[in-house]
């Protein structure tokens, strides 16, 4: 679908994936996770972060907040940085779950897939609301993901629905 089609084609593709989030890896998400809604203090091991403005809070994949934070608050994100940040998040999540005495049943591959579908959904949202943040990264990644789904040709909503659920079988995770 290419960069130009990332908004239009993304509406069908991400809309299909943005249906009710099911599965065991759901979380409570902030819903508007950006640097403007975070308070930071301290440095290094003593750094602390607090979120506020929870008016869009709801259920979904934690990757929703990661996408919003990376796109809305970052600049010139590379694929390597994205991978590094996802690995850091996954490691911190695993550590936090271990401290709570709970197993981490989410794999890094599942987290990455969730991130991809959440990115498509966020770019769909931005296409209607207006782009801001790291627009180049968001459009480039969405375009590449859509090309995996549609081979570079805009599809019907039904075809995207089928492609999304075939490529992202997240409901069973």
Secondary structure, DSSP 8 states (H G I E B T S, - for coil): -TTTTHHHHHHHHHHHHTS---STT-EEE-SS-SGGGEEEES-GGG-EEEE---TT-EEE-THHHHHHHHHHH-SS--HHHHHHHHHHHHHHHHHHHHHTT------HHHHHHHHHHHHHHHHHHHHHH---SSHHHHHHHHHHHHHHHHTTS---HHHHHHHHHHH--GGG-
